[in-house]
Amino acid sequence: MVLLIWRDVHDYAYDMGKLLCETDKIEDPEKALEVAYQLLEASIESILCADDSDGMIGVFIDDVIEQIEKIILMSNSNPYSRKIFTRLLKTS
């Protein structure tokens, strides 16, 4: 496990944020959701080995959860959207 030092955390969170913005461009909600889930998992793993004194990764995790909610709520074609979102919140 590599320790992510404090001065690198901002760049890491910024880069992850740029990736998160790309989910808005994915037309298939299931694919967008999968990308967001992957970003969430990566950020949760990274917080275990990073000096997140400023809370940048924590803020990013909040942003990912908001994006996941947005993807699910905007997906009218998915009858299980509320169930999926509820499951995500329980998993968190």
Residue frames as a rotation matrix with the C-alpha (Angstrom) as fourth column:
MET 1
0.585 0.811 0.000 0.00
0.811 -0.585 0.000 0.00
0.000 0.000 -1.000 0.00
VAL 2
-0.464 -0.726 0.507 1.39
0.735 -0.635 -0.237 3.39
0.495 0.263 0.828 -1.00
LEU 3
-0.045 0.390 -0.920 0.87
0.795 -0.544 -0.270 6.36
-0.605 -0.743 -0.286 1.31
LEU 4
0.131 0.187 0.974 -0.58
0.775 -0.631 0.017 9.35
0.618 0.753 -0.228 -0.48
ILE 5
-0.601 -0.473 -0.645 1.03
0.787 -0.490 -0.374 12.36
-0.139 -0.732 0.667 1.17
TRP 6
0.019 0.705 -0.708 -0.88
0.573 -0.588 -0.571 15.49
-0.819 -0.395 -0.415 2.03
ARG 7
-0.302 -0.181 -0.936 0.39
-0.404 -0.865 0.298 17.67
-0.863 0.468 0.188 -0.81
ASP 8
-0.982 -0.068 -0.178 -0.60
-0.190 0.417 0.889 15.05
0.014 0.906 -0.423 -3.41
VAL 9
-0.569 0.819 0.073 -4.13
0.621 0.486 -0.615 14.54
-0.539 -0.305 -0.786 -2.09
HIS 10
-0.001 0.575 -0.818 -5.45
-0.245 -0.793 -0.557 17.73
-0.969 0.200 0.142 -3.70
ASP 11
-0.517 -0.262 -0.815 -4.19
-0.837 -0.043 0.545 16.69
-0.178 0.964 -0.197 -7.13
TYR 12
-0.984 0.174 0.033 -5.61
0.176 0.980 0.093 13.20
-0.016 0.098 -0.995 -6.64
ALA 13
-0.298 0.934 -0.196 -9.04
0.515 -0.016 -0.857 14.54
-0.804 -0.356 -0.476 -5.65
TYR 14
-0.075 0.211 -0.975 -9.00
-0.593 -0.795 -0.126 17.02
-0.802 0.568 0.184 -8.53
ASP 15
-0.789 -0.294 -0.540 -8.16
-0.613 0.432 0.661 14.31
0.039 0.852 -0.521 -11.07
MET 16
-0.836 0.545 0.068 -10.84
0.511 0.818 -0.265 12.02
-0.199 -0.187 -0.962 -9.66
GLY 17
-0.140 0.795 -0.590 -13.30
0.122 -0.578 -0.807 14.92
-0.983 -0.185 -0.016 -9.88
LYS 18
-0.395 -0.059 -0.917 -12.54
-0.837 -0.389 0.385 15.35
-0.379 0.919 0.105 -13.58
LEU 19
-0.973 0.049 -0.224 -13.31
-0.051 0.906 0.420 11.66
0.224 0.420 -0.879 -14.08
LEU 20
-0.561 0.813 -0.155 -16.55
0.555 0.231 -0.799 12.03
-0.614 -0.535 -0.581 -12.16
CYS 21
-0.194 0.461 -0.866 -17.61
-0.464 -0.821 -0.333 14.88
-0.864 0.337 0.373 -14.46
GLU 22
-0.818 -0.186 -0.544 -17.26
-0.574 0.312 0.757 12.50
0.029 0.932 -0.361 -17.39
THR 23
-0.800 0.568 0.193 -20.19
0.481 0.799 -0.360 10.44
-0.359 -0.195 -0.913 -16.07
ASP 24
-0.064 0.784 -0.617 -22.47
-0.145 -0.619 -0.772 13.27
-0.987 0.040 0.153 -17.23
LYS 25
-0.258 -0.132 -0.957 -21.45
-0.927 -0.247 0.284 12.48
-0.274 0.960 -0.059 -20.80
ILE 26
-0.996 -0.077 0.051 -22.30
-0.065 0.977 0.204 8.77
-0.065 0.200 -0.978 -20.58
GLU 27
-0.450 0.881 -0.143 -25.74
-0.773 -0.305 0.556 8.23
0.447 0.361 0.819 -22.08
ASP 28
0.077 0.449 -0.890 -26.34
0.096 0.885 0.455 4.76
0.992 -0.121 0.025 -20.64
PRO 29
0.451 0.151 0.880 -27.29
-0.746 -0.477 0.464 5.25
0.489 -0.866 -0.103 -16.97
GLU 30
0.996 -0.090 0.023 -26.10
0.064 0.849 0.524 1.77
-0.066 -0.520 0.851 -16.01
LYS 31
0.330 -0.930 0.162 -22.64
0.774 0.169 -0.610 2.46
0.540 0.327 0.776 -17.44
ALA 32
0.021 -0.270 0.963 -22.51
-0.240 -0.936 -0.257 5.90
0.971 -0.226 -0.084 -15.80
LEU 33
0.780 0.345 0.522 -23.51
-0.583 0.099 0.807 4.30
0.227 -0.934 0.278 -12.52
GLU 34
0.843 -0.515 -0.155 -20.81
0.529 0.846 0.070 1.67
0.095 -0.141 0.985 -12.84
VAL 35
0.000 -0.859 0.512 -18.14
0.468 -0.452 -0.760 4.34
0.884 0.239 0.402 -13.44
ALA 36
0.188 0.136 0.973 -19.38
-0.620 -0.752 0.224 6.29
0.762 -0.645 -0.057 -10.41
TYR 37
0.981 0.163 0.105 -19.35
-0.187 0.648 0.738 3.14
0.053 -0.744 0.666 -8.25
GLN 38
0.508 -0.859 -0.072 -15.76
0.759 0.485 -0.435 2.44
0.409 0.167 0.897 -9.35
LEU 39
-0.145 -0.531 0.835 -14.74
0.026 -0.846 -0.533 5.99
0.989 -0.056 0.136 -8.43
LEU 40
0.581 0.428 0.692 -16.44
-0.672 -0.229 0.705 5.61
0.460 -0.874 0.155 -5.06
GLU 41
0.958 -0.240 -0.159 -14.63
0.284 0.877 0.388 2.36
0.046 -0.417 0.908 -4.34
ALA 42
0.167 -0.958 0.233 -11.28
0.712 -0.047 -0.701 3.83
0.682 0.283 0.674 -5.38
SER 43
-0.051 -0.173 0.984 -11.76
-0.333 -0.926 -0.180 6.91
0.942 -0.337 -0.011 -3.23
ILE 44
0.847 0.361 0.390 -12.77
-0.489 0.242 0.838 4.86
0.208 -0.900 0.382 -0.19
GLU 45
0.740 -0.650 -0.171 -9.68
0.657 0.754 -0.022 2.69
0.143 -0.096 0.985 -0.63
SER 46
0.003 -0.807 0.591 -7.47
0.479 -0.518 -0.709 5.75
0.878 0.285 0.384 -1.07
ILE 47
0.441 0.199 0.875 -8.68
-0.519 -0.739 0.430 7.41
0.732 -0.644 -0.223 2.11
LEU 48
0.993 -0.084 -0.079 -7.22
0.115 0.671 0.733 4.48
-0.009 -0.737 0.676 4.01
CYS 49
0.268 -0.962 0.041 -3.70
0.930 0.270 0.249 5.28
-0.251 -0.029 0.968 2.79
ALA 50
-0.071 -0.250 0.966 -3.83
0.592 -0.789 -0.161 9.06
0.803 0.560 0.204 2.39
ASP 51
-0.691 -0.129 -0.711 -3.28
0.647 -0.549 -0.529 12.05
-0.322 -0.826 0.463 4.60
ASP 52
-0.224 0.730 0.646 -6.69
0.692 -0.348 0.633 13.64
0.687 0.588 -0.427 4.04
SER 53
-0.626 -0.124 -0.770 -6.19
0.731 -0.438 -0.524 16.35
-0.272 -0.890 0.365 6.67
ASP 54
-0.905 0.264 -0.333 -7.98
-0.330 -0.931 0.158 18.91
-0.268 0.253 0.929 4.49
GLY 55
-0.220 0.882 0.416 -10.85
-0.017 0.423 -0.906 16.53
-0.975 -0.206 -0.079 3.74
MET 56
-0.405 0.014 -0.914 -10.43
-0.853 -0.367 0.372 16.66
-0.331 0.930 0.161 -0.04
ILE 57
-0.919 0.073 -0.388 -11.09
-0.116 0.889 0.442 12.96
0.377 0.452 -0.808 -0.51
GLY 58
-0.673 0.709 -0.210 -14.02
0.533 0.267 -0.803 13.14
-0.513 -0.652 -0.558 1.89
VAL 59
-0.179 0.577 -0.797 -15.53
-0.454 -0.767 -0.453 15.96
-0.873 0.281 0.399 -0.14
PHE 60
-0.643 -0.100 -0.759 -14.96
-0.756 0.239 0.609 13.94
0.121 0.966 -0.229 -3.31
ILE 61
-0.935 0.340 -0.099 -16.77
0.352 0.924 -0.148 10.96
0.042 -0.173 -0.984 -1.77
ASP 62
-0.307 0.851 -0.427 -19.72
0.217 -0.374 -0.902 13.26
-0.927 -0.369 -0.069 -1.04
ASP 63
-0.261 0.150 -0.954 -19.63
-0.815 -0.563 0.135 14.45
-0.517 0.813 0.269 -4.66
VAL 64
-0.910 -0.097 -0.402 -19.64
-0.319 0.784 0.533 10.86
0.263 0.614 -0.744 -5.95
ILE 65
-0.722 0.689 -0.064 -22.63
0.572 0.543 -0.615 9.96
-0.389 -0.481 -0.786 -3.80
GLU 66
-0.110 0.671 -0.733 -24.48
-0.211 -0.737 -0.642 13.04
-0.971 0.084 0.223 -5.09
GLN 67
-0.494 -0.132 -0.859 -23.63
-0.860 -0.074 0.506 12.07
-0.131 0.988 -0.077 -8.68
ILE 68
-0.980 0.170 -0.102 -24.86
0.157 0.979 0.129 8.52
0.122 0.110 -0.986 -8.11
GLU 69
-0.384 0.886 -0.260 -28.12
0.427 -0.079 -0.901 9.91
-0.819 -0.457 -0.348 -6.75
LYS 70
-0.140 0.282 -0.949 -28.42
-0.645 -0.753 -0.128 12.18
-0.751 0.594 0.288 -9.78
ILE 71
-0.811 -0.214 -0.544 -27.81
-0.568 0.506 0.649 9.32
0.136 0.835 -0.533 -12.22
ILE 72
-0.869 0.494 -0.031 -30.37
0.483 0.833 -0.270 7.11
-0.108 -0.250 -0.962 -10.52
LEU 73
-0.219 0.842 -0.493 -33.05
0.302 -0.421 -0.855 9.78
-0.928 -0.336 -0.162 -10.21
MET 74
-0.186 0.108 -0.977 -32.61
-0.773 -0.630 0.077 10.89
-0.607 0.769 0.201 -13.82
SER 75
-0.941 -0.179 -0.288 -32.92
-0.319 0.752 0.577 7.32
0.113 0.635 -0.765 -15.07
ASN 76
-0.149 0.978 0.146 -36.64
-0.937 -0.092 -0.337 6.96
-0.316 -0.187 0.930 -15.63
SER 77
0.231 0.230 -0.945 -36.11
-0.730 0.684 -0.012 3.69
0.644 0.693 0.326 -17.47
ASN 78
-0.667 -0.535 -0.518 -34.78
-0.045 0.723 -0.690 1.89
0.744 -0.437 -0.506 -14.39
PRO 79
0.374 0.924 0.073 -37.68
-0.179 -0.005 0.984 0.71
0.910 -0.381 0.164 -12.21
TYR 80
0.587 -0.217 -0.780 -35.24
0.735 0.547 0.401 -0.29
0.339 -0.809 0.481 -9.47
SER 81
-0.003 -0.690 0.723 -33.54
0.220 -0.706 -0.673 3.10
0.976 0.157 0.154 -9.16
ARG 82
0.407 0.197 0.892 -34.75
-0.741 -0.500 0.449 3.84
0.535 -0.843 -0.058 -5.63
LYS 83
0.998 -0.030 0.051 -33.84
-0.002 0.845 0.535 0.33
-0.059 -0.534 0.843 -4.52
ILE 84
0.399 -0.909 0.119 -30.33
0.719 0.229 -0.656 0.67
0.569 0.348 0.745 -5.97
PHE 85
-0.033 -0.403 0.915 -29.81
-0.209 -0.892 -0.401 4.05
0.977 -0.205 -0.055 -4.31
THR 86
0.705 0.359 0.611 -31.08
-0.663 0.027 0.748 2.76
0.252 -0.933 0.257 -0.95
ARG 87
0.890 -0.437 -0.132 -28.70
0.450 0.888 0.095 -0.20
0.076 -0.144 0.987 -1.22
LEU 88
0.110 -0.888 0.447 -25.81
0.460 -0.353 -0.814 2.16
0.881 0.295 0.370 -1.92
LEU 89
0.163 -0.006 0.987 -26.59
-0.635 -0.766 0.100 4.22
0.755 -0.643 -0.129 1.15
LYS 90
0.935 0.190 0.298 -26.74
-0.351 0.600 0.719 1.09
-0.042 -0.777 0.628 3.30
THR 91
0.671 -0.741 -0.040 -23.42
0.658 0.618 -0.430 -0.10
0.343 0.262 0.902 1.85
SER 92
0.043 -0.650 0.758 -21.78
-0.024 -0.760 -0.650 3.23
0.999 0.010 -0.048 2.65
